[in-house]
Amino acid sequence: MLKVQDLNFSFKNRPLFSGLSFSVSAGDLVRIAGPNGSGKSTLIALVTGLISGASGSIEFSGNSDFRSWTSWIAADANGLIPSLSAATNLQFWLELRQPAADPEQIRLVLSSWGLTGDWVQTKLPVSKFSTGMRRRLALARLELEDSKLWLLDEPLFGLDDAACKKFRESLKDHLAKGGAAVLVTHDERIVQSLEHRTIVLGDQAK
């Protein structure tokens, strides 16, 4: 799905990583770890094409645009439209890439993430949501999108224990179906008991 080969990147003349290589295939779970400032979020931004300036190569498999089969969630943004409801946000994102989801399916997925009731799902604007509720909504989108590869930066940000457990269940199901995931996270709970590889940034530039 993804192949990173001999990637080098510097910020303000400070090398963040050099000679970084790894690949991601169906069923793979890759955790990106390292101290603050080591380039974890930068790596995800490079992979998604949000920033450029690196040497080396980043390649996606297949002939179609990788954006049609990947899902990305940033550490500090959930990609939500504040004025819209939870259900309308999900419909908006899904219609960008695939036929609209059935409203009942959206209702069930939102409920599974603890976003229950018609008021929360279809009436309350997302701007009124708490930090944890917004993160739940962003992660709920993953279950509706037909994405092979998840690129997630600190996915547990703002979540309580119940939502963390729900995410692990969703991740496990995604991997079992042949999906793959690259996760930037400080929290080792996210990969405990799951087969995975950990790439630690911060050593490559030393």
NORFENFEN-V572808 format. One record per helix or strand. SS is the DSSP state (hx for helix, st for strand). FROM is the first residue (numbers start at 0). TO is the last residue. If there is no record, write none. Layout:
SS_FROM_TO, SS_FROM_TO
This chain:
st_1_10, st_13_23, st_28_32, hx_39_47, st_54_59, hx_65_67, st_69_72, hx_85_94, hx_102_111, hx_117_122, hx_125_127, hx_130_143, st_148_152, hx_160_175, st_179_183, hx_187_189, st_196_199
